[in-house]
Structure formats: C-alpha cells, structure tokens
Amino acid sequence: MIASRPPSPAEAKAHLAQLERTLDAVRKDVLPPADAIAWPSGFNRALLSELPLSTRTWNRLSRAKLTNGQSQLAVLDLMRISGFGHTSLADLLLTLEKYLIGRTLTPDVPTDDLPGPVPSHDASNRVDAQHGSDEELSATESLMFLTTTIDRLTTPSRRWSIATEGLKSLLATSADVIGTATLADALRPELMRLARRMGLDDALRSVGLPEATLGIPSLPALIARRLRDTLNALDERQYTVVRTRLAQAPPATLENVGLQLGVTRERVRQIQVKLEPKIEAAFGQELDVIASTLQERLDPLTPADELARQIDQITPDASETATTLFRNALIRAMGLTLNGGLYTTDHAEQVIRDVRAQAQELADDVGLVQERDLFPSLPDDKWRRFWPWLRRRSRLHSFYGSLALRDSAKARAKAALLSLGRPATRDEIGAVCGQEANRVGANLSNIPSVVKADRDRWALDHWIDDEYDGIVGEIVQRIEEDGGVTTTERVLTEIPAKFNVSPQSVRAYMYSARFEIRNGSIRLANPASIRLRDLDDVIDGRDQDGAPYWTFVVDDRYFQGYSVVGMPPEFAKALGCEPDSGVDVEIRNLPDCRALSLNWRLSSLTGASLGYLAQPLRLLGLQPGERARLTIASGRAVVLGLHDATTPTSAFPEADATLERILRRRRAI
C-alpha cells in the first residue's frame, strides 16, 4: 500500500502524464470525455484535504465519500455526483495539476520534516541542486516554487486551503482587472523592500502574473464559467428570451418576442421573470468586486468609448450573449448612466446640480455669470476637463465669453458689451451679438447695471463715474447742483464737452417748455405757468357735430411699434393728459382694441406722442401715405378713422376754417 505522503517528483510526473488528456480538454474549456482520467491511480485521495479547492468542490467530494482511497476516478465518476458540474471539475483538475507541478520541482524530503519550517535560502539551494547553479527558473517555475514552499511551511488545514485559493484567485483577478504585470507589482512596498534585502526582488519581478496564474480562474473567468453553465442549461425558448430581452439593447418588445416564439407576450414576461434571478446568481458577489475595482480606475465622467475599452480588457472570452450580459451587468453594478456620450454616476448628477445652484446664486441682473466663478463648485481639478459637458448639462448658455442662465436678447447684449470691455456704441455691440442698433439700445436701456456713458456709448455702471442721463437730465442735474438755478454758460459748456453732444442740441432743449431762461440763468419751469394756445388754433378742424380733430399721415414705422409724434400739447390737454404725464385713450369705434398711449413731456421738442397704433391702423385698413383723423369723442376717448378731405365745402377751405375759428372766439367773448 502506498503511504499517505506527498508524491515524489517522479510520481508527480507520472500522475501528470495520466491527466494530460483530461487537462487538455479543461484548458480548452470543454467537457472531457466520460472515460478520461480525473484522479490518477495510486494517488491517495487523503491528500485532497491539502489542496486549495473551492468550498463547493470539497463539499461535493466529501459528501460523495471520495476524499479517501487511491483508486483511479474517471470524469464520469465525478459528474455523477449531485451538484458537481463543469466548474467543480475544472477546479479539481487545475488545482491538482498545479500541485503536481510543484511536486516535480521539489526534491524528496522525509515525511517527518514536512511540518517544520524550511528557510528561503535552503529552498533555493535545493532547487539549484536539482537544476544546476547556472540555470535560472522560468517565471512559472518561480511562482510554483514559492507557492509550494508556502504550502510546506504551513500545517495543512481547510482554512489555509481556502486562504491559499483566495490568494491565487486574487493574483489572477489582479492581472485581469487591474492589469498587474508581475508578482512584485502586486506586493506592498514594505514587503518588496524586505524582498530586496533578502535578494528576492529580481525573482519576484521576473514572475509575470498572466503566465504564472495560467489555469487559475480570475473573478471574470469564474463569472464567465457560471454564465456559460447557466446558458447551456436553458432550452431554446429560454435562451431566445435571454438573448432578445436581457442581452439585446434596446430589448425587443414582449410582443415581438412572443410572435417569434409563438406564445403570448404575458408568457414571455413570465419566462423572463424566472430567468432573471438565474442570470443574477451567475454574476454573484464577484461582479460587485469587479465593478468597484474598475470604477476606482475611471474618471468621474467616462466617455463611452473609453468605458468600452476598459470593460473589453477584463471581459473573458465567452459567447456573444454571455459577453453582452456581463458588460451590461457591470455597467449597472457601477451605477453608470449614459448622458450625451459620457457615462455618469449619481455623484456626477449632484455636481451638475451644485454648478447650477452656484450659477443661480452668482448670476447678475440678466442672468450672466463668469465661468471662473463656477470652478470652485467642482469637487476637484480633475472635473475641469469635463467642464464643457458639465456646463451643457447644467443648462448654462455660453456666448461672447460669458455664461447665462437663459438665452435672452438682454443677456446677449450685455455679454457683448462685457466682451468689448469698454464703453461702446450700439453699432459696436450689435456687431458682436448680431442685433440691430435700435434693438441693442432698447435692450440695454432695460438693464439696471448698464448705463449711458455719453450720447452714443453704453457702459457698465461701475466703468464710469458719471452716468449720461440725456441732455434734459444733465441740464436738470446742474440746476439742482446749483440750488435750483444755474447759468446757461455752464450748461452749454460742460454737457457738450463731457458727453459728446452738440451745443445746438443742448440749446434746443434749454428752450423747451421744461425750462425757463431769464438773464443768462436757467431754471425748471413751473407747469402751472405754462401758457397754451387756444385749441382751435392747433386742431385741423371739427366734424359735423363740432368735435375737434387732429390728423396725421400714416407711416410704415407705426406698424412696427413706433409712436406718432407732433401732437399739439393743447390737443393732449383736451384728452386729459397733464404736463409730464401719460394717459390711456380709448378708441370709441374699436372697443375691442387696446387703448392708445398718450404721453406729454415738457422737454419734448416734438410735442406729445401717441403709441400702440399698429393694431387699430391694421383693423381700419389704413395704408402708409393715407391721412388718419383722430377726433375727440369725450374725456379720454377718441374716434380713429380715415381723414377724407376730397370734398371741400368751398373753394377756400383753409380760409373758411380760419374764419370759423375767429367767429367761435367772438361768440365765446
């Protein structure tokens, strides 16, 4: 009877020869023939307790009472064991192969010496004695020798076997998932410093993990093996559901799969519900380990092509369906979502919300914010490379060097002014933002932080010391500065020089009804002292009912929102509009139309103005060039229509109108 002892190098080589056919099939990931040898004859199975088998494999062998004896076992003998599948068979054979290879490299040692410690240099001497002092070990032989030495230095136990198995799987997974190249790369720096002192660092660096762990399943390989077993156990209908509903992206509809299989959509759903737990079980806890490890290597935001490359590096060779299932499950386990070509996590979505909140807090009166002010809201500098994507996801618009919460005409106009960085004209600003000059002025005039630098240029309020308030406003400012009255000389000298306006324009406004000039001094006029002409001196006539009317020529501009100017102040007064005020005027003959806007400014050089004419002119069908008539109906109401002057009552209508006014005055007296 052969003693329960480790096999000698010669015996180990003989056992490996018997297993060659079976191991060849396992390495090709196919099931060996039923009569292939799975345990060599004459090899005591009591040594199974020393092998680092998986717990599942050991339990199946133990329950089948095969952990003792020395008879030969065939593949069929093992496959008959309940729950002992392809995975357990590969685990047993590959572990056994590694053990026997280790025995071929180890010289015979008395059995009594096995539990005792063997110093590292003694082990090296033994190997040199066998292979020759000038012959270097291969990378695989180096790892095998180290593993065998560790096994012999430790009292065999199930816990040690499990730990050893985990260590080997850890190294294999490190090579597959992290890309660790050598055993030295996998060790902590402190341990490598110790290895260097012991003269082992070169040997450790020569051990390439992919080569040395050949046959040791990494976590991705374990998942692939379980997936393969799970998929192989499915019938054709179940496999179709997995392929079309779980692996395909986007998944086929239940109805289409049902038509393909000849069943109802509800039946397809039921099959899918039963299959999903089986697929998830094949992934196991290993998937979470792989997912968390891979995610540590990824940037906060990962381009889709980069993630695909990273996953391809660790995806084991398998069928297309199994590979797709593995990739999809890995992405789900990492909690990634595809957004605009980038995979993001919940953390990235929170960063987007933080950027938006910071932008809202810092935005100015038109929603503008500077990019540099938002960078502090990022977790760290590595997020900067993804800034264009973060900006778009934060719903921030970018134009002319500024960011905006919303894309508005006012925001664009102010951003254009900011980009120029100096007071600028409407034409200059419009050339940047693509707006017409008049629209630029209208937009900027409604922004509190933008003011007039002079007659032609706009600026930010903190760019200039004195805001241009228009000629009238500047005259009023100097009157107030001098206590209610100032000199005409100061007004005519300072304002043109400071704000680039002509002295003629200043003089024209000085003589408007807003001011009173006397003996070289100018002051604000008292509205109560304003003298108006008689209404009959300014109107264009009266209708058959004696109601006064005023006429104006229709212009294209009125249909574009411009006001008609030149209305006599006396006519505005008759409609209830007081100096420096405005009123709404009802159109009596167009009751559903918006009221007209009547404004009378004492500083105006063109009289009162009337706005909101576009709608009523269109409703009345009046055309540019025609003359419109505005007749006072009562109070703040008018009748608007076409002025028809084609049938005069006499050969001298203007003279008749003058005579009529004279007669009305006399009757009044």
Helices and strands as residue ranges (DSSP letters): H 9-27, E 37-39, G 45-50, H 55-63, E 73-74, H 75-79, H 86-104, G 111-113, H 120-131, H 139-153, H 158-173, I 174-178, H 183-186, H 189-197, H 201-205, H 209-212, H 219-232, H 236-241, I 242-247, H 254-261, H 265-283, H 286-297, E 302-303, H 304-314, H 320-333, E 337-339, E 342-344, H 346-362, E 368-369, G 371-373, G 375-377, G 381-386, H 387-393, E 397-399, E 402-404, H 409-420, E 424-425, H 426-433, H 437-444, E 450-452, E 457-460, G 461-463, H 470-481, E 486-487, H 488-499, H 503-510, E 515-518, E 521-524, G 527-529, G 535-537, E 541-542, E 548-553, G 556-560, E 564-567, H 569-574, E 581-587, E 596-600, E 608-611, H 614-620, E 627-634, E 637-642, H 653-668
